[in-house]
């Protein structure tokens, strides 16, 4: 149920997002955010030090009408990428202090209209079918309430028999006492006959035991299968001379290799910065002189996308802009990166008329399809 609710919340948040937001601020060029009377909300996520010319830290400052300036983040040359947790619901001016420039990223969300936030779309029928049926769960209170009338009826019957025995002659006393004891004994038995609701802890233990048994059975089946594959591999030969290696050897080698942690942000000697969004599957690597197939999306610092598509080129020969040539080097097949390119390694002071402004840093999100 919790996982289903998390998926619904994520889908609702994705439906509410208007657009991604990117901007570059410096000490002399602040950025103004217009909330349009509360119709838009800016959710700031991170800031990146795109040009750390000064060793002093660069601070991101938010100025709002009627409030004191607020420091949202502080970036240095050692920690260029800083997470920002701020949500702006009214007009604000973003600036920075220090000698560097900050590249800001965030999301534009719909604000409150008429005092109410717009509700997300209704859950589809397929999503409703994925939710577990709540009616299958029996509340603990229902079982308790169903057992209570049985206990009360048994107690009333016992009192009635006891009253009749007191008014009867002395000779009938043993018979009445026996009937009373019989009714008293039958009371808890009838109450216990009612179905009892299973507690949450017992359900978790039962499900954990079932999952453990299922995993054990699957492991035994896999072990038996691997044993057959290993025997076949030994009969057919191992290595290039014997005709091929076994699947067991490959799986054991893959399981022993420790997964590489994603790189948060790395700066190359040329000034290009990149962030690994998804690790590659290993194997082919983009090296100097290789022909690579690259999927890309290019953005200017304002967040506007100016180009997207796929391109094939020989790496390191200047067939693309120098910043992209440098930022792609060393990628594995299937790897995804976000590359921050300074203006001097992009389109420089000339830019692209009508598409890319002069002296504009660029942001590329790329994926290596083949090399």
C-alpha positions in Angstrom: 0.0 0.0 0.0 2.8 2.4 0.9 4.6 1.7 -2.4 1.4 2.3 -4.3 0.8 5.6 -2.5 4.4 6.7 -3.3 3.8 6.0 -7.0 0.5 8.0 -6.9 2.3 10.9 -5.3 5.1 10.8 -7.8 2.6 10.7 -10.7 0.7 13.6 -9.2 3.9 15.6 -8.8 4.9 14.9 -12.4 1.5 16.1 -13.6 1.9 19.3 -11.6 5.3 20.3 -13.0 5.1 23.1 -15.5 8.7 23.2 -16.7 12.3 22.9 -15.7 14.0 26.1 -14.6 17.6 27.1 -15.2 19.3 30.4 -14.6 22.8 31.8 -14.1 23.5 34.5 -11.5 26.5 36.5 -10.6 27.3 39.5 -8.4 26.6 42.0 -11.2 23.7 40.1 -12.9 20.9 39.0 -10.6 17.8 37.0 -11.7 14.2 38.0 -11.0 11.5 35.4 -10.4 7.9 36.5 -11.1 5.3 34.5 -9.3 2.4 36.1 -11.4 0.2 36.7 -8.4 0.8 33.3 -6.9 0.0 31.4 -10.1 3.6 30.0 -10.2 5.9 28.5 -7.6 9.7 28.1 -8.0 11.1 25.0 -6.3 14.9 25.5 -6.2 16.9 22.2 -6.2 20.6 22.9 -6.7 23.2 25.4 -7.6 26.5 24.8 -9.4 29.6 27.0 -9.3 30.2 27.4 -13.1 33.1 29.8 -12.9 35.2 29.7 -9.7 37.7 32.4 -10.5 38.0 33.5 -6.8 39.1 31.2 -3.9 36.5 32.9 -1.7 33.1 31.1 -1.4 30.2 32.2 -3.5 26.9 32.6 -1.6 23.4 32.5 -3.2 21.1 35.2 -1.7 17.4 35.6 -2.0 15.8 39.1 -1.7 12.0 39.3 -1.1 9.9 42.4 -0.5 9.4 43.1 3.2 11.9 40.5 4.4 15.6 40.5 5.2 18.0 38.9 2.6 18.3 35.1 3.1 21.4 33.0 2.2 20.2 29.9 0.5 23.5 28.1 -0.3 27.2 28.6 -0.4 29.5 27.0 -3.0 33.3 26.7 -3.1 35.8 25.4 -5.6 36.0 22.2 -3.6 32.2 21.7 -3.4 30.9 23.1 -6.6 27.5 21.3 -6.5 25.3 22.3 -3.6 21.8 21.1 -2.9 19.2 23.9 -2.3 15.9 23.4 -0.5 13.8 26.5 -1.1 10.3 27.1 -2.5 9.5 30.7 -3.7 5.8 31.5 -3.7 6.1 35.3 -4.4 8.3 37.7 -6.4 12.0 37.4 -5.5 15.4 38.5 -6.7 18.3 36.0 -6.7 21.8 37.2 -6.6 25.2 36.1 -5.3 28.3 37.4 -3.5 31.8 36.5 -4.3 33.8 36.3 -7.5 32.1 33.3 -9.1 28.9 32.6 -11.1 26.2 30.2 -10.0 24.1 28.0 -12.3 20.7 27.4 -10.6 18.3 24.5 -11.3 14.8 24.0 -10.2 11.2 23.2 -11.1 8.2 25.5 -11.9 5.1 24.3 -10.1 1.5 25.7 -10.3 0.6 28.0 -7.4 -2.7 28.5 -5.5 -5.5 29.9 -7.6 -8.4 31.3 -5.7 -7.0 30.1 -2.4 -7.0 26.5 -3.5 -4.2 24.4 -5.0 -5.2 22.6 -8.3 -5.9 19.0 -7.6 -4.1 16.3 -9.6 -5.9 14.1 -12.1 -8.0 11.2 -10.9 -6.4 7.8 -10.5 -7.0 5.6 -13.6 -8.8 2.3 -13.5 -5.5 0.4 -14.1 -3.9 2.1 -11.1 -7.0 1.3 -9.0 -6.6 -2.4 -9.9 -3.0 -2.4 -8.8 -4.0 -1.2 -5.3 -4.6 -4.1 -2.8 -8.2 -4.6 -1.8 -8.7 -3.1 1.5 -12.0 -5.0 2.0 -10.0 -8.2 2.4 -8.7 -7.0 5.7 -10.8 -7.7 8.7 -10.5 -5.0 11.4 -9.6 -6.2 14.9 -12.6 -4.3 16.3 -15.1 -6.3 14.2 -13.8 -9.6 15.5 -14.0 -8.3 19.1 -17.5 -6.9 18.6 -18.7 -10.2 17.0 -17.3 -12.2 20.0 -18.9 -9.8 22.6 -22.5 -10.8 21.9 -21.7 -14.5 22.2 -20.1 -14.0 25.6 -23.1 -11.9 26.8 -25.6 -14.5 25.7 -23.6 -17.3 27.4 -23.5 -15.3 30.6 -27.2 -14.6 30.5 -28.0 -18.3 30.0 -25.8 -19.2 33.0 -27.6 -16.6 35.2 -31.0 -18.0 34.1 -30.0 -21.6 35.0 -28.6 -20.4 38.3 -31.9 -18.6 39.1 -34.0 -21.7 38.3 -31.8 -23.9 40.4 -32.2 -21.6 43.4 -36.0 -21.8 43.2 -36.1 -25.6 42.6 -36.1 -28.2 45.5 -32.9 -29.3 47.1 -32.8 -32.6 45.1 -32.5 -30.6 41.8 -29.5 -28.6 43.1 -26.8 -31.0 41.7 -28.5 -31.0 38.3 -28.8 -27.2 38.2 -25.1 -26.8 39.3 -24.1 -29.2 36.5 -26.1 -27.2 34.0 -24.6 -23.9 35.3 -21.0 -25.3 34.9 -21.8 -26.6 31.5 -23.1 -23.2 30.3 -20.0 -21.5 31.8 -17.7 -23.8 30.1 -19.5 -23.4 26.7 -19.3 -19.6 26.9 -15.6 -19.2 26.1 -15.8 -22.0 23.6 -18.5 -20.2 21.6 -16.6 -17.0 21.9 -13.4 -18.7 20.6 -15.4 -20.1 17.7 -15.8 -16.6 16.2 -13.1 -15.7 13.6 -10.3 -13.6 15.1 -8.6 -10.8 13.2 -5.0 -11.4 12.5 -2.7 -8.8 14.0 -0.4 -6.6 11.8 2.7 -8.1 13.4 1.5 -11.7 12.8 0.7 -10.8 9.1 4.2 -9.3 8.7 5.8 -12.4 10.2 3.7 -14.7 8.0 4.5 -12.8 4.8 8.2 -12.7 5.7 8.2 -16.5 6.3 6.5 -17.0 3.0 8.9 -14.8 1.1 11.9 -16.5 2.8 10.6 -19.9 1.8 10.0 -18.7 -1.8 13.5 -17.3 -2.0 15.0 -20.5 -0.6 13.2 -22.5 -3.2 14.3 -20.2 -6.0 17.9 -20.4 -4.8 17.8 -24.2 -4.7 16.4 -24.3 -8.2 19.1 -21.8 -9.4 21.8 -23.8 -7.7 20.6 -27.0 -9.4 20.5 -25.2 -12.8 23.9 -23.7 -12.3 25.3 -27.1 -11.5 24.0 -28.5 -14.8 25.4 -25.6 -16.7 28.8 -25.9 -15.1 29.0 -29.6 -15.9 28.1 -28.9 -19.5 30.7 -26.1 -19.7 33.4 -28.4 -18.3 32.5 -31.1 -20.9 32.6 -28.6 -23.8 35.8 -27.0 -22.7 36.7 -23.6 -21.1 38.2 -20.6 -22.7 38.8 -19.7 -26.4 40.4 -23.0 -27.1 37.7 -25.2 -25.6 34.7 -23.5 -27.3 33.3 -21.1 -24.7 33.1 -20.4 -20.9 30.2 -21.4 -18.6 27.4 -19.1 -17.4 28.4 -19.8 -13.8 31.8 -18.3 -14.2 30.4 -15.2 -15.7 27.8 -14.8 -13.0 30.3 -15.4 -10.2 32.7 -12.9 -11.7 30.0 -10.3 -12.0 28.8 -10.8 -8.5 32.4 -10.3 -7.1 32.8 -7.0 -8.9 31.8 -4.1 -6.6 29.5 -1.5 -8.2 31.1 1.9 -8.9 29.6 4.8 -7.1 28.2 7.6 -9.4 30.4 10.7 -9.7 28.6 13.7 -8.2 30.5 16.4 -10.0 34.0 16.3 -11.6 36.0 19.1 -13.3 38.3 18.4 -16.2 41.6 20.3 -16.8 39.9 22.2 -19.7 37.3 23.6 -17.4 34.4 21.3 -18.5 32.4 19.9 -15.6 30.3 16.7 -15.8 28.0 14.7 -13.6 27.2 11.0 -14.1 23.5 10.5 -14.1 23.5 6.8 -14.9 26.4 4.3 -14.9 27.1 2.4 -18.1 27.0 -1.4 -18.5 30.7 -1.8 -19.1 32.4 -3.1 -22.2 32.9 -0.5 -25.0 34.4 2.8 -23.9 34.6 6.1 -25.8 38.3 6.7 -26.5 40.3 9.0 -28.8 39.7 8.2 -32.5 36.6 6.0 -32.0 33.4 6.6 -33.9 30.6 7.0 -31.3 26.8 7.3 -31.5 25.6 9.9 -29.0 22.0 10.9 -28.0 22.0 14.5 -26.7 19.9 17.5 -25.6 21.4 21.0 -25.4 20.2 23.8 -23.2 21.2 27.4 -22.6 21.5 28.8 -19.0 18.0 30.1 -19.1 16.7 26.6 -19.4 15.6 26.8 -23.0 16.4 23.8 -25.2 18.1 24.7 -28.4 18.7 21.3 -30.0 18.2 17.6 -29.5 18.8 14.4 -31.4 21.5 11.8 -32.1 24.9 12.4 -33.7 27.8 10.1 -34.9 31.3 11.5 -34.9 34.9 10.5 -34.4 36.0 11.4 -30.9 38.8 13.9 -30.4 39.1 15.2 -34.0 37.1 18.4 -33.6 34.0 17.3 -35.5 31.9 18.7 -32.6 32.4 21.7 -30.2 35.5 21.3 -28.0 33.5 21.1 -24.7 31.4 18.2 -25.9 34.4 16.4 -27.3 36.1 16.7 -23.9 33.1 15.9 -21.8 32.2 12.6 -23.6 35.7 11.1 -23.4 35.8 8.0 -21.2 32.0 7.2 -21.2 30.9 3.6 -21.2 28.1 2.2 -23.4 24.8 3.1 -21.9 26.2 5.8 -19.6 24.4 9.1 -19.1 26.0 12.4 -18.2 25.1 16.1 -17.7 28.0 18.2 -19.1 28.5 21.9 -18.2 30.5 23.6 -21.0 32.0 27.1 -20.6 31.3 29.6 -23.4 34.9 29.6 -24.6 34.6 25.8 -25.3 31.2 26.2 -26.8 30.1 28.8 -29.4 32.3 31.6 -27.9 31.6 35.3 -28.3 29.9 34.8 -31.6 27.2 32.4 -30.4 24.5 31.2 -32.8 22.3 34.2 -34.0 18.7 33.7 -32.8 19.6 30.4 -31.1 22.5 30.7 -28.6 23.4 34.1 -27.1 27.1 35.3 -27.2 29.3 34.1 -24.4 26.7 31.7 -23.1 27.6 28.6 -21.1 25.9 25.4 -22.3 24.4 22.4 -20.6 24.2 19.0 -22.4 22.5 15.9 -21.2 23.9 13.0 -23.2 23.7 9.2 -23.4 26.3 7.0 -25.2 24.4 4.6 -27.5 27.3 2.9 -29.2 31.0 3.1 -29.7 
